[in-house]
Amino acid sequence: MFYAGSLAFLGGVTLASLFSALAWPLALLAALLACFLLVYYRFVKVSSHAGLLFLILLALAVGLLRMSFASQPDRTLAAFVGQSVALKGFVVDEPSIKKSRSATLEVHTLSFEEQNFSVRTRVRLSADLYPEFDYGDEIIAVGTIEKPGTLPGGFDYGAYLAKDNIYYQMYRPQVEVVSKGKGSVIMRALFSLKGGALALINRNLPKDHADLLGGMLVGGTSALDAELASLFRVAGIIHIVVLSGYNISIVARSIVRLFFFVPKVVAQVMSVIGIIAFVAMAGASATIIRAALMSMLALFAERTGREYRVTRALVLTAVLMIFHNPKILLFDPSFQLSFLATLGLIYGVPVVNLWLRGIRKGVVREAAATTIATQLFVLPLLLYYTGELSLVSLPVNLLVVPLVPLVMAAGLLLVLVGFVPLLGALVSFAAYGLLAYVFFVAEWFAAIPYASILLPISSLWLVAPLYLLYWYWYKKLKTRLLVRVPAASQLERASFVTPD
């Protein structure tokens, strides 16, 4: 019943996202059918399926209504689109620094033609690098209000920003910092801590190496430049540049071990607090939130003595995140790719492990199984978003991914001792060597002719049938492999049969 209700809720959100005009009529119809079935099976005909049907229809109606309420348009600044205005507000998120500085602002006061009134909305600014501003700065921005639209290539940038309740933007406004220190004291402290770590990394490493390490370690917003980002995409390892669930699991385990001298429940509570703080500091992307929720569910299961079923935890995490913000289901690529990659780890790795049973268990086999499974599961959707297929991804991941923990450990050590002259230099040299190896492997394989090819999928309607084929092949392989590999270990066979 849990999975049926969850899928019905997700189906309702999907229908309301694709056919917004029909959301309310469909929700009303589903609710009426649920009430009819409840009365019919209660007083006329008893059926064992009555509860399941009622739950499915009710969850479908909830999904439809939740997306319908969330998709209401923001018209607070609609009358001023295309006009020059002065917005006074404060920065509500960490500025993103690339070649220019981008920030999300929550606007409190709008001044236009000597008319003063207050509104609450979010506006994305793409401003010059100077003057510098940080989270909590109160600013005045003078520029033209615009509505985000569709970018060249067909990407709906407006829908992408709308998932974060951002409906307006300003490009290159004049920005004046009025005051500092607004916003949450805790968030300012976390961003200050993160800024100090990134500054220390930048002081000890070349820019490209520092950007890569900052993204892997603390979710640094200073991304690789366009050329290097393209290099990593061709090599098939762009995923290592940003934080992932692996980082969250390291944080959770490290905090529990750090508080080994206190009762276990205290260590688990501190781990949850540490995870929440890390998520806030790292930017709270869908990938990080998914991993954080699953880690906290695992800690809860351990604390209460319940069995931790990873598939159930993944579905529950998806439902909670989508109920909070239903727009991410269809309009947040990082959310979609993160969950598909996790499904690959749950269901794909056991299959690939049986394929690779001739290879001795170890780091190489684990990295190969993980890479093949996750790449296969995200491939159709990745081709829809990028249209680019890396043909060297498998060997590059095999050579790079096993070293990611060492890179992160070196980065953490650099943050802790980087200010000590001799010790900091030694750690910097070690971190630089590991990062240089990553760049060397990426550059060498990317230079191979046809290392990456264009294979675009033009419509989401072509992606869904591919995943239905995946499900069909999984069922067939499950039967065939278990029959043909009797020598497989009992643990491998059990993990394949019951990935939960």
N, C-alpha and C positions, 0 to 999 in steps of 0.2 A: 504493500500500500504506500510505503514511503516513496519508492521510486516512481510509482504511477502518479501520485499526487505531485511530485516534483516535476515530472515531465509535462503534466497537464499545465502547471503554473508557467513553465518556460514556454510551452506552446501558446498560452494566452498572451504572454508578453510579445512573442514573435508575431502573432496575428495582429495585435494592436500596433506594432511597429510598422508592419507592411501595409495594413489597411486601417489607418487611424479613424476614418469616417465610420467604419463598421464596428468600432470597439464597444461603444455603449449598447447598440442593439444586440450584438453577440453576447455581451456580458449579461444582459437582461434575459436573453433566451436561455443561456446556460444556467442561470440562477433559477428561472422558472422550471426548467426541466429537472433540476436537482430537487426542488421542493415537491414536484409532482411524483418523482420516483420515490422520494422519502415517504410520502403519504400512501402511494400505491402499494409499495412493498411492506409497509407497516400494517395496513388495515385490509388490503385485498389479497395479496399474494406474497407469501414469505419466500425470500430468495437469499442465497448465501452471497450473491454478488451485489446486493443492494448497497451495502456500505461502500464498496469499491467504486461503483458508478456514481454515487452521491459525492464521494471525495474528489473524483476526477472532474466532474462538472463544476463543483464548488471551487477547486483550485484553478480551473480554466477561467472562471469568472473573475477570481481575484487577480490573476495575471493580466487579464484584459483591462480591468479597472485601474490596476496599479500603473500600467504603462499609459493609460489614458490621462490620469491625473498628472503624471510626470512630463507628458509631452505638451502641456499647455504653453503656448508661446509667451515670451517675455516682450512686452510692448512698452516698457518704461522709457526707453529712449527712441522709440520708433519714429516719433515726430521730428527728430533731429538728425536722422540718418542723412549723410551727405553734406551736413552743415558743420561749420567750425564752432566748437563749444569749449568751455573751460570746465574740467571735471576736478573735483576735490575729493580725495579719498585716501586710503592707505593700502600698502602692499600686503596682500593676504597670503602670499606664497613666496617661496624662495625664488629670486630672480634667476632666469636661465641665461647663462652667458655663452654666446657663440661668437660670431663676428660682431653681433650687436647684442643688446640686452633686452630680454623679453620678460615681462612680469604680468601677473594677473592681479588686478586691482578690484577691491570692493568700493564702489562709489557711494558716498554719503550725501554729497551736495552737488547739484548741477546748477551752474550759473550761465544764463544765455540771454543776451540782449537786456541786461539789467533786471531780469526776472530771477528771483532766488526761490528755489524750493528743493525739497529733499526727496531722494529716491534711494532704493537699495537694489543694486544689480552688480554684475561682474563684467568688467571690461578688460580685454587683453591688450596690452601695450607692447609694441615693438619700437623701443626707443634707442637713442644713441647710447654709446658706452658711458659717456659722462653727461651729467653728473651721476656718480655712483649712488645707488640706493639699495636698501636691504629690506628684509621682512620687517613690518611694523612701521616703516617710514610713512609719514603723512605727506602727500604730494599734491601739487596742482599740475595738471596736464592740459595743454591747449593744443587742439588738433581737430581733425575731421572724424566724426563718428561714421563707422562703416559696418555693414552686415557681412560676416564671413560667408563666402560662397563656395563654388566648386573650383578646385585648382585644375590647371592643365594636366590632362591625363585622366580626368574623371573623378578624382578623389573628392568626396564631399566634406570639405573642411568645416563647413558650417555645422553639419551633423556631428562631426568629431568633437568640436568645441562645445556643442550643446549638451553632450553627455556630462560635462562639468558645469552646466548651467551658465555658460558663457555665450552670449548672443551678440556681442558688439566688440569691435576692436578699433584701435587707433594705430596708424602707421607713422612713425617718426614725429610724434608730437613734441612740443617744447615742454620740458619737465623741470619743475622747481621743487626741491625738497623743503617742506615747511617745517617739519619737526621729526624727531626720531623717538623710538621707544614705545610705539603703540602696539597693540596686539598682546598675545599671550607671553608671559614671562618665561614659561617653560619652553615654548617654541623658539623664542629668541635665544635661550641658552643652548638648545639643541643645534640650531643653525650656526651659532657661534662656535660650538665644539666641532661641528663638521667643517666650517670654514677654516678653523685652525689646523685641522688634519690635512685638508687639501693644500693649504699654504705651505705646510712642512713638506708635503710630497713634491710640490712644484719647485720648492727651493733646492731639493736634492736630486731631481731627475730632469732630463730634457722634456720639453713640452709634450710631445706625442706619447712618450712613455708615462709621464705623469697623468695625462688625461685618461689613458687606458687603465692605469692602476686606480685612479680616483673613481672611475665608473665601476670597477670590480669591487672596490672595498667599501665605499660609502655612498655610492650613487651620485658621484659628482656630476653636476649639470654641464660642465665644460666638456662637450662632446668632442670626438675626433673630428678633424676637418673633413671636408667632403671627399678629398682624394683618399685618405686613409680609411674612411668609412666604406667607400666603394671597394677598397682592397679587401677589407674584412668580409664584405658581402660576397665577393667573388670566391674567397677562400672558404666561405661557409662557417665562419666563426664570429659573426657579428653578435651572436647571443652572449658571448663572454664579456662584452664591453659593458653590459648593464647588470644590475643586481638581479638575482634569481632566487628561487626557493632554496637553492643550496646554501646561499649566504644566510638565510633565515634559520635554517637547521643548525648551522654552525653557531649562530648567536644563541639559540635556545640551549644547545648542549654545553656551550662554553659557560654560560651563566650558571647553569645547574652545577657544573663542576667547580666553578669559582666559589660557590657557597656550600662546599662539601661539609663544612664544620657546623652548619645549622640544620635543624630538622628538615626533612625532605619537602614538606609542604611549604615551608618558608622559601626554600630554594626554587620551587616551582612557581610560587607567586612572584618572586623576583625575576624569574625568567619571563613570565608573562609581561611584567612591567618593562623589562628590557626590550622585548620584542616590539611592544607598542611604541616605545621611544625610538627604536631603530627605524620602524616603519615611518613614523612622522619625520624623522631626520632625513630619511632617504627619499622622501617625496610621495609616498603612499600611492605608487602606481598599482594597477590591477594585479600585475604579477606578484608584487611584494605582499599585497593584502591577501591574496589567495594563499600564498605560502604561510603567512603569519597566522591566518585563521586555522589552517590545517595543523600547524605546529601547536597552537593553543588547544585545539580539540584533542590532539594526542596527549598533551599534558593533563587535560581534564580526564581523559579515559584512564590514564595511569593513576591519577589521584583517586578516582572513584572505583577502580578495579574493574572497569568495563573493558570489553574487547574493542580494540581500535581497528575498525574496518575502513581501509583507506578509500575505497570507492564510495562508501556511504559518506565519509568525511568530505570527499571532493564534491559530491552532489549537494550536500548540506551547505558547504561553503559557497557554491554557485548560487543556490537559492537565496541565501542571506545577502550576498553581494548584489544580486539582481533585484531583490525586494527593496534594498536600500537605494539603488540607482538602476532602474530597469533599462536605461539607455545604453548601458555598456554591453548588453547582450549582442546587439547587432552593430554597434557603432564604435566599439573599442577593440582594435586589432590586438593589442597586447593582452587583453583579457581572454580573447578567443584562442590565441596561440599558446598562452600559458596553460589553459585547461587542456588543450589538445596534447601538448607536450607531456603533461602529467598523466593523461590517459595512456599515452605511449609508454611511459614508465611502468604503469600498472599492468596493462594488458599486452603491450608489444614486447617488452624485455623478456618475459618468460618464453615467448615464441622464439625469439631470436637466440636465446640461450640454448634452446634445444637444437636449433640449426647449427650453432657453433660448439656443440658438445665435444667435437674433436679437438678443440683448443683447450689447453690446460687452464683451469680457473685461475684468475688473477686480475691484475690491473688492466692488461690489454683486452682480455675477453669482456670484462665489465664495461670498459670504455666503448668497445665495438658494439656490444648489445645495446647500450644506452643510446649511442649515436644513431645507429640504424633505426631503432624503434621510434625515437623522438622525431628524427628527420622524416620518416615515412608518415607519421601521424600529422605533422604540420604541413607537409608538402602541398596538398591541394589548395589549402587556404593561403599559404605563402605565395604560391604561383598566382593566385588571384590578386594579392596585394602588390607583389613586386614583379611578377612575370619573369623572374630570374632563377635559374636552376644551377647550383654549383655542382660540377661533376667531380670536384676534388674534395668535397666536404668530409667524406669518410676518412681518408688518410690524414687530412689536416687535423680533424678532431681527435683522432687516435694519438697524434703526436703532441697536441696542445692541451687537451682537456685534463689528462692525468696530472699536469703540472699546475693547474689552476689553484689547488689548495696551497702549494708551495708559494705561488705568487702572492696570494692573499696573506699568508703567514709572514712573508717578507715585508709586505706593505704595512701590516699591523705593527710589526717590530720597528719599522722605519718611523711610524707615527709616534711610537713610545720613546724611542731613543735617538731620533733624528737630530735633535738639538745638541747632542753630545758630540764634540768635534771628531774624535778618532772612531768611536763606536758607530756614530751616525754615518761616517764615510764607508766603513766596512759593510754595514747593512745596505746602504745605498748601492754599493758596487754589486752585492748579491742580487738585489731587486732589479737593478739595471740589466744584469746578465740574463735573468729569467725572462724579463720583458723583451729584451733584444732577441732572444730565441723565438718567442712568439711572433715577433715581427718578421724574423728571417724565414720561418716556416710559411707564414702567410704570403710573403713576397715571392718565395721560390715557387710555390704551387700556383699562385695567381698568374705567374708569368708563363705557365704552360698554355699552349694554344688550345682554345676551346675549353678552358678551365670552367667557364660559366657560359651558359647559353640562354637565350630568351625563349621562354615557353609560357606565354601568358594565357590565363584563363579569364575570359572577358565577363563572365556572369556568375553570380552566386548560385544561380539555378543549375549550373554545371558542377558546382562544388558538392552540393548535397548528394547527388547520385554516387559520386566517388566515395563518399564516406559510407553510404549504404553497401557499396561493393566491399569496402574494408570490413564491415560487420559480417557480410556473407563469407568472405575469405577467412576471417578469423574462426568462424564456426566450423568451416570445412577443415582448416588446418588443425584445429584443436582435436578433431577426431582422428585425422590421418597421422599426425605426429605422435600422438599418444599410443597409437597402435604400432607404429613402425620403429619406435625407439624404446624398446623394453629395457635397454641398458641404462636409460636415464635414471638419475638418482631419485629417490622417493621425494626429496624436498623439491626438486625441479618439477616433477610431475604434479605435486600438490600445489605449487605456486601457479602452475599453468591452469589447473582446474578451478582453483578458488583464489583469484587474485585479490579478493577482499581480505 
